[in-house]
Amino acid sequence: MSLIVHKYGGTSMGSVERIKNVARRVAKWHAAGHQVVVVPSAMSGETNRLLGLAREISDSADGRELDMIAATGEQASSGLLAIALQAAGLQARSYAGWQVPVRTDSAFTKARITGIDDKRIRADLDAGRVVVVTGFQGVDDEGNITTLGRGGSDTSAVAVAAALNADECLIYTDVDGVYTTDPRVEPDARRLNVISFEEMLEMASLGSKVLQIRSVEFAGKYRVPTRVLSSLTDPDMSLDEEMRSGTLITFEEDEKMEAAVVSGIAFSRDEAKVTLLGVPDKPGVAYAILGKVADANIDVDMIVQNQSVAGTTDFSFTVHRNEFARTLALLNSQIAPAVGAREIVSDDKVAKVSIVGIGMRSHAGVASLMFKTLAAENINIQMISTSEIKTSVLIEDKYMELAVRALHKAFGLETAAPTKI
């Protein structure tokens, strides 16, 4: 008998009929002798509806109250799922995050899990019940309800799986796994049977929307085997077939890993670049620039500092496009005058494209093929960032889809055969 955690997204919980299908799927796993914990999201669109009501009242609502409101969506879906399970003949019990409890810090609307008390869950499992735990939320040390930010139910599920030492965490969503890139951009994108945690972490951080990055961090830290699979398949499909479907996120040394140099192409349209021209080239300038940006809680991604010429240099970095206006205002009002920059140049029509693969560690020439491919398409590279298993480039956003398709073909990702570098 295995202990399995199921997570169902908002689309999977989007109607009474779909909730009943989730109950049928869970009942199938339970009937096979598995202990099952289910972590559902709110019904599709419900969180946006609730927060929209709050925005109609105030544009500056207190984070604590926003969490009070947003958390009710998951509470409702968890209760509905428990009722559906009971109607299907199972013993089931639902818990809100504060009832487990799922402990978090007090960063309202973007809290982080600090611990999970598994006593109540284990007692119910031992009594033969299916346990339903609200995703996306927890409780801080002061007893306040908190939420984990967008996609937080993924993190909740993996954290619960880690706390229970589950055999596997199944993330049911509206896609049937992790692809070599977004099939809407490249029709020949291929579903991966297996991907390493490191690759999935890079893919999530670089723009892949399949899993929230914090859930992947949890899975890697606590070594929780995690599978991404579709909830839109027949809930009565054979258990053996379902257990082999989707994409398994596993460890690099796993023998099942596909022998590919590059596993996927990630991209982000939400980039903006700023450059301070004529910055004095002296110790402490980078901190004087980025320290104030960090103090404003603005995340910086790619950073490039040019070679010094006549005692000055140019300093470029990228931020999320949503932070572009705020970053420019900060640079103009405080940072540029303080460091003596000659001019500020900016561009919010850029995109980041990345190649990811653990095979890059042991293969020379991967970045060279990437640059050659982009040059052949007459795509100019503005910035470059690298790590052991990824290379990212910043380009004009109008060339993003062309770049993704060209790189996907150049690295042979439409087939399972590894590319020769």
N, C-alpha and C positions, 0 to 999 in steps of 0.2 A: 504493500500500500504506500502510495506517494502523497505528499502534501503539495498541492498545486494552488498557486494564486492566479486568479483570472482578473484582468482589468478590461472594462468595456468603456469605450469612448462615448461621447454625446450622440453621435450618429447611431451607434448600436443601441442606445437607450432612447431613441428619438420618438417612439410612439408606444402605445400599449401593446400593439402586436409585436414590435421588436423586443420589448421587455419580456413578453411571453416566450419569444424565440431564445432569448438569453437564458431564461429559466429552463427551457428544454435542453439547451446545450449543457448547462451546469448539471442538470439531473443525469445526463448521460455519463458525465465524468464521475459523479457520485455513485451511480449504480455500478460502475466498474471497480468500485472499492477505494477510490481516492478521497482523501480529505480535501475539501475545497473552501477557499476563502475568496470572496468576490469583492472587487473594488470598482464601483461604477462612478462614472462622471454624471453631471447633471444632464437632463434631457437636452438635446441639441437646441441651441439658441436661448436656453433659459437663463444662463449667467449674464449674457448680454442684455436680455430683457430686464433683469433685476437691476443691474448697474445703470441701465438707461433710465429707469425710474428715478434712481438716485441723482443722476445728472440733471434731470428735469427740475429737481428741487434745488440743487446747488452744484456749482462747478468746483467747489473746494470742500467737498465732504470729508469728514474725518475718516482716516483709514480703518480705525476700529469698527466704526459703524458700517463701512463698506463690506468688511469681512463678515459682520453679522448678517448682512443681507445676502451676500454671494454664497455663503455656506449653506443656505437653505435649499439651493438647487440640488446638491448632492444628497442632502438628507431626504428630500422627497423621492428621488430616484431609488435610493437604497431601501426605503420603506416599501415602495411599489414592487421592487424586485423580490423582497422578502415575502410579500403577499403572493406574488406569482409563483414563487418556489413552494410555498405552503399549498397553494391551489393545485400544484403538480404532485402533491403527496409527500413532499420533503419536510423535515423539520428545519426551520431556518430562523435566524435572528439577525436583526440589523443593529448596527452601532454607528452613532456619530463619532467623529474624531475625538471629541472631548470625553466620550464615554469609555474609550478603550483603555487609557488615553494615548493619543499620539501627541507627544510633547514637542513643542517648537519654541523658537525664540520669539521675540515680540515685534518683529519687522512686519507690521500689518501690510497685507496685499502681496507680500513676497517673502513670507516666513520660511525658515529652514528647520527641518526636523532634527531634533536633538536626541530623541529616544522614543521607544515604543514599549509599553507594558503589554506583554503577550498573555497574561494569566487568563483573562476572560475569554479570549479567543480560543486558547488551548482547551479550556474547560468545555466550551461548546463543541469543539471538534471531537474531543474524547467522548462526548455524549451523543455523537452521530449527527450533529447539526451542520448545515452549511452556514457559514458566517459571512455576513455582508457588512463591509466597513466603508464608510464614506471616503471618497478620494478628495484630494485638493485641500484638505483642512486638518487642523489640529487645535491645540490649546496651549497657551503660554503659562508661565509660572504664576501669573496673577489670575488665572482662570478665564482669560479672554479668548474667545474664538478667533483663530487666525486662518488665513488662506495662503497657499504656497505659490501663487502666481499662475499664469496661463500654462496649461499642460501639466499642472501639479498632480493630477490623478496618476499619471505615469510614475512620478516620483513616489507617491503614496504607495502604489502597488509594489514597487521594487523594494521600498523600505520595509513594508509589511513582510514581504518574502524573505528579506534579510533577517528580520527579527525572529521569524519562525523557522529559519534555516530550511526554507522550502526547497523542494527538488527542482522546481522550475516556476518561472513567472511568465504567464502567457498574456501578451498585450494584444487584445482584439481591437481592431480598428477598421476603417473603411477601405484600407488597401491590404493587399495580400502578402506584404513583406517589404523588405528593403531592396531597392533597385539600384542598378549601376548609376543611374541619374533619374531625373524626373521624366517619366514617360510622356508627359504633356509637352516637353521640349524635344525629346529624342524618342520617337516611336519605337526604335530598336532597343531601347533600354531593357535590360534583362534582370529578372529577380534573382537575388543571391540566395543560395541555400544556407550559407554560413558566412558570417562576418565577425571579425575580432572586435573585442570591446574597444581597443585603441582606435581602430578604423571607424567604428560607429561613433565614438566620442568626437573624433575629428569631423565626421560627416555632420553630426548634430550641431557642432560649434560653427561650422562653415556654411550653414544655411539649410541643411536637410530638415524637413518638418515632420519626419516620421516619429521621432521620440524627443521629449524634452531632454536637454543636455544633462540636467541634474539627475534624471533617472538613470542615464547611462553611467554617470559618475558613481552613483550608489551601486549599480550592478557590478561595476569593475572593482570597487573598493571591497565589497563583501562577497565577490565571486558568485553572484546569483545568475545561473543560466537563464537567459531571457529570450523569448521567442515572439516575434511580431507576425501576426496572422490575421486573416479576415474574419469578421463577424457576420459577413453578408453571405457566407456559404450556407448550405443546408445544415441546420443544427443537428439533424439526425445522421449526418455522414459518419462513417465508421470511425471509431476512436483511433485506430491504428493510422488511418489516412490523415486525420486531423493532427496527430502527434508528429507527423513528418512534414506538415505543410508549413508555409511561411518561411521566415528567415530566423535561424538560430544565431543569437549574439553570444559568442563564446570566447575562449581564451586562445591566444596566439599559438600556443603549443598543441592545440587540439588537432588530431590527425585528420579531421574532416575538412580543415581549411583548404579552400581552393588555391591552387598554385598560380596566383596572378600577381604580377608586379604592381599594377594599379587596380584597385577594386571598384572605384567609383569616381564620379565627377560631381562635386558639390558647387553650388553657386548661391550668391546673395545679391538681390537687386537693391537692397536697402543701405547702400553705402554712400558716403559723402567724404570728399577729400579737402583738406585745408593745408595751405603752405604759408609759412612765414618766411619772407625773403629778406636777405641782408641781416641775419641774426649774428651778433658778435660770437665768434668761435672761441669760447672760454669755458672753463669748468663751471658747472652748475646751471648752464642755460637750459638743458633738457629738463631738469627738475623745475626750473622756474616756469617753464611752459606747461609741462604735463602735471606738475603738482597741483596747480590751480584748476586744471581740467578735472583731475581726480577729486579734488575737494568739492567740485560742483556735481559730483556723482555722475559724470559722463564717462562711459566706457570707451577706451581707445583701442583700436585694432592694429592696423599696419602702421609702422613708423619707419621713416627714412630720413637720414641726415646726410647731406651732400658733403663732398670734399671741400675743405676750407680754401677760399680764394681771397687774397688780400685781407685776411683776418676776419672774414665773415663767411657764413654758410646759410644754406636754405634748409628749413626743417619742415617736413611734411608728415601728416598722420591722417588716419581715417576714423570716422565715427559713424554711428547709425544715422540714417537720414532723418529720423525723427528728432535727433539731437543737433542737427546741422545749424538751425537758426540760433539756438541757445549757445552753441560753441562759438559761432561767429561773433555774437554779441559780447561774449566773455573775452575773446581775443582782442576785439576792437577797444573795449572799455578798460581792460585791465592788463592783459598779458603783453600785447604788442608794445604799448608805451613803457611797460616796466623793463622789458628786455631790449628795447631799442630796435625793434624790427623795422625795416624800411617800408615794407608793403605786405598786405595779406592777399593771397590769391586762393580762390575756392571753386569747387565744382561738385554739384550734387547729382550729376548725370554720369555716375560711374557704377561699375558692378565688380564683384569679386568672383573669380572662377578658380576652383581648386581641384587638383588631382590628389587622391588619397589611396594609400596602399602600404601594407607592412612590407611588401616585397621591395619597396624603394630603398630599404636599408641596405640591401645586399646587391643592388643593381646600379651600376653607373650609367649615365646617359639618359635617365628618365626626364630630368628637367630640360635637358637639351632637346629631346624629342618634343616636349611641350612647347618650347620657344620656337622650334622649327615649324611646328604645325600652325601656330598663331601667325608667324611671319608669312607663311604661304597664303594665309587668308587676309593678309595686309592689316592685321590687327595689332595696334601699338600697345605695348606694355608700359604702364605708368609707374607701378610699384610691384615689388616682389617680396614675398615672405615665405620662409621655409621652416620645416621641422624634419625630424627623421622620417616621418611617414606621410608628409604632405608638402606640396608646393602650391602657393596661392599667387595669383596675379590680379592686379587692378587694371581694368580696361574701360573704355567707353561703354555705357550700358546698352547702346543700340547694337553692339556686336556680341552681347552676352550669349544669346541663343546660338548664333553661328559658332562661337568659340566652343560651347558645350558639345554641339554635334560633331564638330571637327575633331575635338580631343577624344570623344567617345569612339569615333571610328579609328583614329590613329593608334589608340591603345587596345583595339580589338575587343572592346567591352560588349559587343553584341553577341559574342560567342563565349563559351566557357573555356576555350583554349587560351593559355597565357600568351601575352605578347612577347616576342623576342626583342630584347633591347640590345 
